[in-house]
Amino acid sequence: MNIWKKIALGSSTVIAMTLLAACGSSSSSSSSSSSDKVSGSVKLWVDTTQVSYYKTIVKKFNKTYPDVKVKVTQSPNGSANAKTDVGKDPSKAADVFEVPNDQLGSMADQGYINPLSPAATKTIKSDNTEASVKGVTWKNKLYGFPFAEQAQVLYYNKSKLSAQDVKSWETLTSKGTVATDFTNAYVFYPIFFSAGTQLYGKNGETLKGTNVASQKGVNALTWIAQQKSNKGVMQTSNALNQLKSGNASATIDGPWNTANIKKILGKNFAVAPYPTITVGGKTVQMKAFLGIEAFAVNSHTDTKNQKAAATLAQYITNKQSQLTVYKESGQIPVDKSAQKSTTITSDEAAKAVMTMAKSDKSVLMPKMSQMATFWNLAAPLINGSYTGSIKASDYSAKLASFQKSISQKN
């Protein structure tokens, strides 16, 4: 499920969620347990390709909660556009919906979702990875149930490149060809992180915390521009075709495409965390964005269905549900015990993604509402530098304009 590429090409995203009133609690937060009697009618939005296996998960849910009627349907425009779809008319949107985490802050601030209850918060913090918990946290409160982590990795043809070759960008691109896309900000904005800059501060929640208008930012654009003349780098809108034809020996992609790449490369399939790069005269880790997928509960759900919606959201993000989603789509679970299962530890792609999810190799997607502006402006800045339409002499001015634009109050 290529959610983050869709985001990077123009839409912003987030994760959110709400647990609503259980016994004697206020309507703004709640928790539920399997021992509670739960009834109601709930609509669940997931991506088109996910409908079939979420119906299977819901069948299992109904064995425990037979009095909850659940209708599983596809999101109107995909989970990457959850904020837009819910915002059109929250009262008519799904009660539970999938959403990536960079829309979280905006959805919370606009009242589409509510904070989780203390009980739900405790469970999520106990069961899931620290990064995923941070991914659904906004202003010190949790707003969603995380179920998957998405960080891009390097896929390569091991008949053409060795495990040693792919440890650095220099050897990777001198001995092979990487097919990639400089129009995609999701893929290449993290070069700025490698160069030492921050986006909305260290915690991703500071409006004036972006510092790309600096020499470090110039260094990042310089590296991007240099790739135009790098013979081992291929600009393409369809990297998988280039990998299949043999024109490319490697590509940068995410867990949503692991199955496709395995089919293409067959016995020559190999995967690794990102290599190191040399930017600003320093050899550093090439970084990626870390995206967290979650489910959110609509704060406008009818009172009579709020508990049922919250109960469903909690169930479809538990350990077994996460492992089912992994089996069906390759999404990497965030449940700590699931990550330690042999199913996951024996999967080289899953291990590479989990390695990239560590804080020294990726940066958690910020949840600021300004991310919509960020995505719109980051792509032309990066691609313009790569193509040369933005000249080196203009880097500082362009970066200053970019930083100012994404730092404005909405």
N, C-alpha and C positions, 0 to 999 in steps of 0.2 A: 504494500500500500504506500504509494509514493506521495505521502501527504506533504512532506517538507519541501519537495521540489515545487509542488503546486503553490505553496506559500511564497517561496522565494521568487516566483515569477509574477507576483503581484498581489496576493491576498495575505492578510495577516492571520495569525492563529493563536489559539490558547486552549488551556484545559481548565475546566471548572467543575464545581459540583456542590451539592447541597444535601445535607441530611436534615430532615425536618421532624417536627414534633412527635416524639414518642410520649409515653405515659407522663402526663403532667408537665412536659417541657413547653417552652415557648415555641411559636411556629417558625422561628428563624433558625433553629438548629435542633437536631435530634439524633438518635441512634436506634438501631433495631437489633434484636437477637433472634436466633432461630426458635427460641422458646416462646416468642410472642405470637399471638394470633394476628395474622396480617391478611387483609383483604383489600381489593380495589381493582382498578382498571388502569393500565399503564401503557403508553406508547414509547417504544425505543427506536432511536435513530442510529443507524450505523452506515458505513460505506457500502455501496452496491455489492462489492465482491465479498462482503462479510455477512450478508444476510443469512445465508444458509447455515453457517456454523454457529451464529448467535441464536438461531432458532433451536439448534441442538442444545446449546447451553441453557436456554430458557426452559426446555423440556425437563432438564435436570432440576432447575430451580423450582418448577411446579410440583415436583415430587415432595419438596419440603414446604412449599407455599401454594397449595392447590387452589386457594381462594383468591389468588392474584391473577387476573387475566392480562396477558402481555401481548401486544401487537408489535412485531418486529418489522420495521420498514426501512427503506434506504433514505439517507439524508437527502434533502432536496438538491443541494449542490455540493455534497461531500462534506466530511467532517472538517476539512480545511476552511470551510466557510460557515462554520457553526455560529459564530457571533452574528454574522449578517442574517442568516436564516432565522435564528431565534429572535433577533431584533426586529424583524419585520412585523411580528405580532406574537409576543411571548405566550399569550393565552392560547394560541393555536399551535404552538410548537410542541415537539415531543416532550414528554415528562422527564425522560432520561436520554441524554445524547452524548455522542463521542465528540471530543474536541481536543486539539493539541494545546500545549501550555502557553504559547505566546499571546493568546487572547484572554488569558485568565484575569489580568488586572482590569482590563476594560469591561469584561462581563460582570465582574464583581462590583466595580464602581457604578455601572449602569443598573445594578439591581436585578440582573437576570439570574443570578445564583447567590446563595447565602453561605456563610461559613459552616463548616461541619461541626457536629457536636463534639464535646470533649471526649466521649467514649469512642467515636469514630476516629478522631484525631489520634488517640492513643493507639488504636489498633493499626492504623496506617503507618505510624511511626515505628511500631514494633515489627511489623511484617515486611516492610519494603525498604529499598535502599535509600540511603541518605539523599542522594541526588534526586531521586524521584519524589521524595517528600518535599524537597526544596522546590521542585518543579511545579507542585500544586499549591505552594504557599505564596500568599500575597498579603503584605503588611502584617506579617506574623500570624496569619490565620490560614488554615487549609480550606480549599474550595473544591477539591476534586479527589476522586479515587484513581490513583495511577495504576496502569496495567502494563505499560511497555515503554522501553527506551529506544530511541533512534539516534544513532551516531553513524556517520558514514565511515567506511573503511576502504582499503585498497584491495581490489580483486585483480588477480593476474594469472597469466598463462605460465605454469611452472616449467613448460618445455622450452620457454624462451627467456624466462627470468628466474633467478635463484632467490632463496629466502634472504641471502645477503645483499643481492642487488637492490631489493625493494626497501632496504632500511634507510636509504637516503634518496632525496629527489634527484640529486646529481647523477648517481649511478643508475637509478631507475630510468631516467630519461636519456642517458647516454647509451644504455644497453637495450632499451626497449622504447615503446611508444605508448604514452598515456592518452587515451581518448577522454576528453572532458569538455565542459561547457562554461565559458567565461561570462555568459549572459545570466548565469544562475548565481545570485548572491548568497544563497544558502550554502553553496559549495565553497565559494572563494572569499566571502567577507571574513571568515576566521583567520585569513592571512594577517589581518590587522591584530588579532589576538596574539599570533605568533610573534609579531613585530613588537608587542609589548603595550598595546593600547587597551582601553576598557570601553565597554558599551553600557551606558547607564550605571557606571560605577561597578565596584567589586561585587555588589549584591544584585545588580541588574534592576534596581528600583530607584536609582537616583537620577532625577531628570537632567541635572547639569553634570552628570558623571561621565560623559563621553569625552575622550581626549584624542580623537583622531586628527584634529587640526594641529599637528605637531610633526617633528622630524620623524618620529616613529610611524606616523601615518603616511608620510612621504615615502619612507622606506618600503612600506607595504605595497603602495601603488607602483613603486619602481620594480619590485619583484614581479608583480603581475604583468607589467609592461614587458619585462625581459622574456616572458614565456612566449611572446609572439615570434621571437627568433630562435626559440629552442626547438630544434628539429625533432626532439623526442616528445613534444607536446602537440596533440592534434585537437583543434577546435571543431566540435561537432554537436549537433542537436540530437544525434542518435548514437551514443557511444556503444550500445550493445550490438548494433549492426556492424560497427567497425571491429569490435572484438570477434564477432562471428565470422567476418570475412577474412580475418587475420591481419588486417591493416593496423590494428592496435594489439598490444600485448598486455595492457592493463587499463583499468578504469577506476574512478572513484564513485562509489554508490553506497546505498544503504541496505539494511536487512530486507526491505520490501522486494528487492530484486535478486536476492541470493538464489532462489530456486531457478529463475531464468538464466542466471549466469552459470549455474551448475550444468544446465542443459546445453548451453553454448560451449563451455570448455570441457565438459566431460571429465575424463581421467586427468586432464591437465589443469583442473580447477585448483586454485589456491587463493588464500586470503590472508591479509595481514593488517595490523594497525597502520595508521599513516606513517610516512617516513619523516625524517628530519629535513629541514630546508635551511638555506643560508639567506638570511634577510638582514639588511643593515650591517653586513659584515660579520654577523654572528650565526652560528649553527644552532638552530632551535627546533623544537617539536612543531611539526605542521599540525595545527589544531582544527577541530571541527565544532560545529554547533551540536549541542546535545538537546534533543527534543524529547519531551515526555508526553505520552498519550494517556488520556484519562477519560472517565465518564463524569458528567455533571448532571445534577438534578435541577430542573427548571423551577425557579422560585415562584412562578405563576401557576404551578400545578394546583388543581383543586385540593382543598384541605382534606377531603375524604380519601384522596389518592396519594397524599404526600408520604405517608409512612411506607406504602407499597413501593413507591418510586425509589425511596432511599434504600429500602431492603433489596430491591432488584440491583441497584447500582453497586451495592456492597458485594452482592453475590457474584456478579459477572466480572468482578475484578479480584476475586479470591485466587488462591494459588492454583487450584485445579482449572479454573476458567482461563487463567493466564497461560497455563501449559497447553490447553486446548487451542487457544489463539496462536500460540507459537507453532504447534503442529500444523495448523491449517494455513498460516500465512508467513511464518518466519519471524514474527514480531518477538523481540527479546523481552522476557518477563522481568519485572522489577521486584517481585517477591524474593526475598533473600534465600529462603529454602529452595525455591524453584530454581534459582540460579546455580545452586549447589547440586542439583539432581544430575544423574549421569546423562539424562537426555540432553541437558544443556552443556555440561562439561565435555561431552564427546563431540560437540559441534564446533568446528574451527571458526566458522563465521560468527557464531554466537560469542565465542571467547574473544574474538577480535573486536566486536561491538562493545562488549563489557569492558575491555581494556580501554577503548576509546572513550567510554563513558566516565572514566576517571578524571578528576579535576585537573590533572597536569596535561591532559591531552584534549580536553574539550571545554567549552563554555556553555553553561545552561542558557537556553533561549530566554531572553528577558520577557517579562510579562507586561511591560508598559503599554498603554494604549497608543503611544507614539510609534509602536512597531509597524503600524500600517504605513506611516510616512517613511519609516526606515526602509521597508521592502521596496517601496516605489522609487526611492532615490538611490539605494545602494547598487542596484543592478546596472543602471547606466553609468555610474561612477566607475565601477569595476570594468565593465566591458569597454567603456571609452578609453580607459588607460591601456587595456590589452590591445585594442585595435590601433591605438595611436591618435584617435580623434581628440583625445585630451592630451595635450603636450605636457612634458615634464615641467616646463616653466609655469604651468597653470595648476600643478598639483596642490600647492599650498592654498590657493584661492578657492579651488573646488572643494577641498576638504573643510575649509572654514565655513563655506556656504552649507555644505552637507551637515556639519555638526550643529550649526545654528538651526537649521530646519527641523532636525529630529529632536531638538531640545526645547521646542516651543510647547507651552501649555495648550491643551486641547480646549 
